[in-house]
């Protein structure tokens, strides 16, 4: 019999659902804006999930696997982080059953990971599922980069997380675009190659980010730089700051980027600028590969 499972990447702002078979093939998908913040309270997650099944015309008894912010303290139910020493391939053994009586026995949540380095710590929720998919596809060693609102740089050794670091790249870009002195000049094309390269060049100098960001504004108001390049320059500065911090550790190994085509292409340009080889992995494929593994467990 063909087994199927509904995998849901339930983030802060958005939600993506995939009906997946045991071979990792996506049979149907659904995307909406019902992320954690839009659901409107812990008691609303069950009805919201039922809405996904209805929209995809799925039977009520289909097993559901959820990852991301649905398992956070502000989500449906809080699921404790796993220590980074737990191999990614052991994730299926650590699922948390949803305690809501209406979904008991058929809905589970994937835990995130915590990495501790002395007194400091870093955390992830949702990215661990894509990392598992990458490991199952043969990317067991080296640096994996997951760009986005909170970009992750993860070092793997034989399918085990050795370390990871989070950069608030996407969130900072959104904040700078919506308010403050830079926002009035942030409506240009972020893919502008010349502006993006200017930002990367500035980031490579390892100068204070806040000063570099202000100089984007100064360049425009002094007519030393074109306003239409400002957004791309800011993007280059923020992404470049990641590479300036992490590229030395990845030197000689290269990176694999798990991200949307547009964003992954931008990271590939940045990788070349910082002298790193870059492989791009499809985020949907790695996610579906991972979820099919939970179905087999």
ROZA-828224 format. One line per field, with one value per residue (C-alpha): residue number from 1; residue in one letter; x, y, z. Coordinates in nm, 3 decimals. Example, Ala and Ser with C-alpha at 12.3 -4.5 7.8 and 13.67 -1.06 7.14 Angstrom:
2
seq: (1,2)
type: (A,S)
X: (1.230,1.367)
Y: (-0.450,-0.106)
Z: (0.780,0.714)
end
This chain:
297
seq: (1,2,3,4,5,6,7,8,9,10,11,12,13,14,15,16,17,18,19,20,21,22,23,24,25,26,27,28,29,30,31,32,33,34,35,36,37,38,39,40,41,42,43,44,45,46,47,48,49,50,51,52,53,54,55,56,57,58,59,60,61,62,63,64,65,66,67,68,69,70,71,72,73,74,75,76,77,78,79,80,81,82,83,84,85,86,87,88,89,90,91,92,93,94,95,96,97,98,99,100,101,102,103,104,105,106,107,108,109,110,111,112,113,114,115,116,117,118,119,120,121,122,123,124,125,126,127,128,129,130,131,132,133,134,135,136,137,138,139,140,141,142,143,144,145,146,147,148,149,150,151,152,153,154,155,156,157,158,159,160,161,162,163,164,165,166,167,168,169,170,171,172,173,174,175,176,177,178,179,180,181,182,183,184,185,186,187,188,189,190,191,192,193,194,195,196,197,198,199,200,201,202,203,204,205,206,207,208,209,210,211,212,213,214,215,216,217,218,219,220,221,222,223,224,225,226,227,228,229,230,231,232,233,234,235,236,237,238,239,240,241,242,243,244,245,246,247,248,249,250,251,252,253,254,255,256,257,258,259,260,261,262,263,264,265,266,267,268,269,270,271,272,273,274,275,276,277,278,279,280,281,282,283,284,285,286,287,288,289,290,291,292,293,294,295,296,297)
type: (X,X,X,X,X,X,X,X,X,X,X,X,X,X,X,X,X,X,X,X,X,X,X,X,X,X,X,X,X,X,X,X,X,X,X,X,X,X,X,X,X,X,X,X,X,X,X,X,X,X,X,X,X,X,X,X,X,X,X,X,X,X,X,X,X,X,X,X,X,X,X,X,X,X,X,X,X,X,X,X,X,X,X,X,X,X,X,X,X,X,X,X,X,X,X,X,X,X,X,X,X,X,X,X,X,X,X,X,X,X,X,X,X,X,X,X,X,X,X,X,X,X,X,X,X,X,X,X,X,X,X,X,X,X,X,X,X,X,X,X,X,X,X,X,X,X,X,X,X,X,X,X,X,X,X,X,X,X,X,X,X,X,X,X,X,X,X,X,X,X,X,X,X,X,X,X,X,X,X,X,X,X,X,X,X,X,X,X,X,X,X,X,X,X,X,X,X,X,X,X,X,X,X,X,X,X,X,X,X,X,X,X,X,X,X,X,X,X,X,X,X,X,X,X,X,X,X,X,X,X,X,X,X,X,X,X,X,X,X,X,X,X,X,X,X,X,X,X,X,X,X,X,X,X,X,X,X,X,X,X,X,X,X,X,X,X,X,X,X,X,X,X,X,X,X,X,X,X,X,X,X,X,X,X,X,X,X,X,X,X,X,X,X,X,X,X,X)
X: (0.000,0.121,0.187,0.142,0.216,0.139,0.450,0.400,0.675,0.495,0.694,0.644,0.476,0.404,0.301,0.383,0.226,0.332,0.158,0.449,0.476,0.731,0.966,0.986,0.766,0.541,0.185,0.023,0.120,-0.040,0.098,-0.066,0.004,-0.119,0.211,0.237,0.164,-0.146,-0.308,-0.412,-0.355,-0.270,-0.632,-0.656,-0.385,-0.610,-0.882,-0.612,-0.459,-0.804,-0.832,-0.517,-0.656,-0.982,-0.807,-0.599,-0.904,-0.725,-0.887,-0.895,-0.679,-0.371,-0.067,0.073,0.432,0.500,0.825,0.917,0.766,0.460,0.678,0.796,0.680,0.444,0.327,0.079,0.281,0.639,0.876,1.215,1.526,1.756,2.122,2.333,2.514,2.204,2.257,2.012,1.915,1.784,1.523,1.239,1.299,1.243,0.910,0.665,0.306,0.048,-0.147,-0.463,-0.722,-0.858,-0.517,-0.373,-0.201,-0.189,-0.004,0.358,0.607,0.978,1.202,1.457,1.821,2.026,2.402,2.588,2.934,3.035,2.793,2.645,2.379,2.213,1.888,1.699,1.344,1.248,1.594,1.675,1.424,1.589,1.929,1.809,1.698,2.038,2.213,1.992,2.087,2.455,2.559,2.686,2.995,3.086,2.905,2.537,2.386,2.012,1.942,1.628,1.484,1.737,2.014,2.194,2.551,2.578,2.888,2.818,3.046,2.905,2.548,2.602,2.591,2.931,2.830,2.596,2.551,2.244,2.247,1.939,1.996,1.643,1.487,1.729,1.668,1.291,1.323,1.548,1.305,1.000,1.126,1.416,1.627,1.718,1.360,1.286,1.561,1.500,1.245,1.500,1.580,1.771,1.913,2.096,2.437,2.645,2.479,2.500,2.871,2.931,2.774,2.983,3.301,3.224,3.144,3.475,3.658,3.526,3.423,3.145,2.813,2.620,2.871,2.863,2.483,2.480,2.724,2.464,2.239,2.526,2.618,2.266,2.202,2.544,2.473,2.788,2.586,2.263,1.950,1.822,2.116,2.066,1.847,2.091,2.384,2.215,2.141,2.505,2.620,2.399,2.470,2.835,2.848,2.760,3.038,3.287,3.219,3.202,3.390,3.732,3.605,3.460,3.771,3.879,3.550,3.294,2.929,2.596,2.305,1.947,1.725,1.477,1.624,1.645,1.798,2.029,2.156,2.244,2.433,2.616,2.734,2.849,3.028,3.223,3.310,3.456,3.639,3.410,3.271,2.893,2.640,2.269,2.014,1.642,1.464,1.146,1.332,1.539,1.226,1.029,1.323,1.335,0.960,0.953,1.214,0.973,0.712,0.948,1.036)
Y: (0.000,0.351,0.536,0.911,1.182,1.552,1.752,2.111,2.369,2.605,2.924,3.259,3.429,3.157,2.793,2.536,2.190,1.893,1.559,1.317,0.946,0.700,0.766,1.139,1.241,1.544,1.455,1.788,2.113,2.414,2.749,3.030,3.318,3.134,3.135,3.123,3.495,3.484,3.184,3.393,3.174,2.823,2.703,2.810,2.578,2.270,2.441,2.602,2.261,2.123,2.406,2.285,1.932,2.071,2.299,2.006,1.772,1.520,1.260,1.336,1.034,1.135,1.148,1.497,1.597,1.962,2.151,2.512,2.767,2.550,2.386,2.709,2.861,3.081,2.797,2.513,2.343,2.393,2.112,2.102,2.153,1.859,1.900,1.944,1.619,1.416,1.294,1.435,1.085,1.019,1.295,1.044,0.897,1.231,1.350,1.512,1.393,1.671,1.662,1.825,1.542,1.612,1.534,1.281,0.990,1.141,1.472,1.515,1.799,1.784,1.930,2.197,2.200,2.400,2.450,2.552,2.699,2.786,3.048,3.125,2.933,2.931,2.764,2.653,2.538,2.412,2.414,2.078,1.907,2.048,1.954,1.596,1.594,1.722,1.452,1.183,1.321,1.267,1.604,1.462,1.678,2.042,2.374,2.409,2.757,2.819,3.183,3.362,3.574,3.417,3.270,2.964,2.854,2.491,2.270,1.896,1.601,1.262,1.388,1.545,1.918,2.037,2.401,2.657,3.033,3.246,3.582,3.808,3.905,3.888,4.041,4.334,4.397,4.398,4.636,4.875,4.870,4.951,5.228,5.460,5.686,5.415,5.309,5.595,5.471,5.096,5.051,4.967,4.627,4.416,4.205,4.505,4.349,4.665,4.770,4.419,4.397,4.735,4.602,4.284,4.487,4.702,4.399,4.237,4.527,4.408,4.761,4.823,4.730,5.022,5.265,5.093,5.105,5.476,5.535,5.390,5.680,5.927,5.810,5.870,6.210,6.337,6.207,5.995,5.676,5.614,5.581,5.289,5.078,5.142,4.838,4.604,4.761,4.708,4.347,4.300,4.450,4.224,3.905,4.003,4.040,3.671,3.574,3.808,3.633,3.273,3.243,3.186,2.875,2.740,2.814,2.508,2.330,2.544,2.566,2.411,2.657,2.543,2.827,2.963,3.014,3.394,3.398,3.104,3.278,3.585,3.370,3.197,3.538,3.626,3.291,3.354,3.703,3.555,3.276,2.986,2.712,2.692,2.415,2.498,2.249,2.275,2.346,2.165,1.852,1.828,1.887,1.615,1.374,1.433,1.392,1.062,0.935,1.006,0.804,0.505,0.528)
Z: (0.000,-0.082,0.241,0.258,0.511,0.527,0.608,0.722,0.749,0.989,1.019,1.186,0.890,0.636,0.619,0.352,0.338,0.124,0.077,0.044,-0.031,0.108,-0.184,-0.111,-0.404,-0.352,-0.451,-0.363,-0.193,-0.032,0.084,0.277,0.515,0.824,1.005,1.383,1.425,1.205,1.373,1.673,1.979,2.091,2.075,1.710,1.575,1.561,1.353,1.139,1.066,0.983,0.732,0.555,0.523,0.388,0.139,0.012,0.017,0.238,0.465,0.837,0.921,0.717,0.949,0.999,1.067,1.155,1.193,1.264,1.499,1.562,1.829,1.992,2.320,2.117,1.894,1.933,2.205,2.311,2.218,2.390,2.179,2.112,2.189,1.875,1.955,1.855,1.495,1.243,1.131,1.484,1.457,1.387,1.734,1.905,1.769,2.010,1.989,1.973,2.298,2.158,2.192,1.843,1.690,1.935,1.766,1.418,1.450,1.562,1.590,1.503,1.776,1.698,1.801,2.051,2.017,2.331,2.328,2.682,2.819,2.475,2.284,1.944,1.838,1.530,1.456,1.112,0.957,1.118,0.887,0.576,0.716,0.758,0.396,0.285,0.490,0.332,-0.009,0.073,0.219,0.547,0.591,0.554,0.567,0.489,0.468,0.503,0.411,0.518,0.796,1.034,0.819,0.954,0.890,0.999,1.013,0.978,1.043,0.939,0.975,1.318,1.385,1.506,1.537,1.390,1.392,1.317,1.141,1.149,0.785,0.648,0.957,0.956,0.586,0.645,0.940,0.751,0.457,0.669,0.892,0.961,0.746,0.493,0.422,0.180,-0.053,-0.019,-0.298,-0.565,-0.715,-0.461,-0.745,-0.896,-0.961,-0.925,-0.600,-0.455,-0.542,-0.375,-0.056,-0.067,-0.123,0.178,0.396,0.302,0.468,0.808,0.904,1.159,1.000,1.146,0.996,0.657,0.654,0.728,0.443,0.203,0.298,0.287,-0.062,-0.190,-0.028,-0.138,-0.490,-0.474,-0.534,-0.730,-0.515,-0.725,-0.605,-0.233,-0.162,-0.339,-0.155,0.181,0.081,-0.014,0.314,0.526,0.333,0.308,0.686,0.715,0.477,0.640,0.971,0.847,0.518,0.673,0.853,0.526,0.321,0.126,0.190,0.012,0.111,0.013,0.015,0.082,-0.034,-0.287,-0.636,-0.611,-0.264,-0.330,-0.644,-0.438,-0.187,-0.472,-0.598,-0.246,-0.211,-0.532,-0.412,-0.091,-0.277,-0.183,-0.404,-0.376,-0.439,-0.438,-0.300,-0.369,-0.037,-0.139,-0.242,0.075,0.286,0.105,0.135,0.510,0.566,0.375,0.623,0.911,0.726,0.716,1.086)
end
